[in-house]
Amino acid sequence: MADDDPATSGDSSILVGSAVYVGGYTGEDVQRRGVEAYRFDTDQADRLALTELAPVPASSPSFLVAHPDRPLLYAVGETSPTTVSALRIAEDGSLELLNTVVSAGAGGCHLAVDETGQYVLVAHYTSGSVSTFGIAADGRLSEELDHHVFSGSGPDADRQDGPHAHQVVPHEGRVLVCDLGTDQVHQLRLDVEGHLRLAADPVALPAGSGPRHLVVSGEHLVVACELTARLWLARREDHLWQEVGSWPTTSATGGECFPSALRLHEGQLLVGNRGPDTVAVFDLDTEHGRLVEVAELSTGGRWPRDLWCSASHLWVANQNSDTVVAFRRPRDGESGYVLDFEIPTAAPAAVLVRDVSTPAG
């Protein structure tokens, strides 16, 4: 899709100088080559144009994370064993593979850069574990430094036969891990040598809820529960997370719903709903301790696996309809999200947008 006009509205010119990175699943029947990259420019008529850059080969890179301070991108391969790749972002937005390392875990599905910017942490769904890797001066990854395995199970025999670490989130010196298999959010600590230790007792969620993704907003913790299709809310009191309540992730009735990505943007929570194929938007009412749904929109595709919020747009990776879709977010005085354009891409599972107009680092 080189130099393609995405047929966007005029105010989407804010995207010029941005790059979109897409990860997803590979396989014999999937036309995906690895991590894909696209750059927004203007054409000779001063219209917004999308240029496809060279992809970086990788095996099922199902989640991506950018380094907060350096022009680096990291991708986790949802394979057995798990692979983790380091990529450098060039000034034009293109990607260069630096190295790929192997973890002791299996089914890696999420990764994060720690708060110091020195380590990459990986959550493994299949093996129910978390691994750590060091980040070298040139951005390459070290060999695995630590591999912490959880234990336990839950009441859902099909989905909770053992621990299933689904997300790893560094927050205020701790590492929070959503464990779909044991209905817990584990609390670990990362030491200066990249080793993991228990920091506190796990946060216990209702049995059979299946915590998948979480966000922390001030003194509140919100967890998207895949098995019950609810958002679980807790408030921090005396250094402990105390349950406040839970709310459905969708207003749709009938049929199954499996929440996916949960994002916090400008004070609002956005959650993807696979099944209804919607994104629901919630306000966190801290005064009354509740979540209030303010919008729910169709994703324009099937099976929304990941979400990303940029300054002007909401991006949705629709895994089963082979598209990444961008909606123009409402501005002051507006209501509703407007479908702006879509990028055809096979089995997308992760989307990330980064400004490359001013080189980082």
Order of alpha helices (4+ residues) and beta strands (2+ residues): beta-beta-beta-beta-beta-beta-beta-beta-beta-beta-beta-beta-beta-beta-beta-beta-beta-beta-beta-beta-beta-beta-beta-beta-beta-beta-beta-beta
